[in-house]
Amino acid sequence: MTTSYVTSSARAEMSELRRLKGLLPPELQSWVMVEGTTEVNPPLIRCEEISRDEVEIQIDLAKWENLAIDQRNLIFWHEVARIQNDTIPREGWEMAALAIGLGGAVGELWVQDGLLLILALGLCGISGYRLWQKNNGERVYKEAIEADEKAIALATRFGYTLPNAYKSLGSALKTLIEQTPNRRQRKKYESRLQALRRSAAKAKASMKQETP
């Protein structure tokens, strides 16, 4: 691999990150970062809170470049919508609390302190419930559908027609379905695509009614 190829590839990646930054709504641009991920085998795109007032959208640029521009835009706006809807992963205290609670429960069983045992089990219960809430399939599905709807709205805000916004997101989801070997993840994309088709049909019917 020549030095010039590496340099041009790095420039292309930086250019794409700048382009995506420009697709952020103005109200998000000061506190949402867009970066290429350096992890091994990362997801295509994800966002995470890195401080109380900063969120980072991380992209696997090697996979990203295989998508068409319109597909990239709608996938990106889906993540932006999740930030706007406040449904991105937070720094999780639940696992740490669960570990502390379990450790405490075992310790209190050993010393036979009833009150501390109850407190430790209570901590386990609360953190366990919060973890269940975070990973509840129905809730995750609902949040993804809501983010897709808002991604469509963001696309129209940035100049897409409504039919083209639906078409681009549908095309992106189809491509993700084809490229995802993990069956569970693929089912999530398929469910989102079905919901998107229903939404598009409603929007089309509504537009027909509004046309004189």
Secondary structure, 3 states (H helix, E strand, C coil): CCHHHHHHHHHHHHHHHHHHHCCCCHHHCCCEEEEECCCCCCCCEEEEEEECCEEEEEECHHHHCCCCHHHHHHHHHHHHHHHHCCCCCCCCCHHHHHHHHHHHHHHHHHHCCHHHHHHHHHHHHHHHHHHHHHCCHHHHHHHHHHHHHHHHHHHHHCCCCHHHHHHHHHHHHHHHHHHCCCHHHHHHHHHHHHHHHHHHHHHHHHHHHHCC
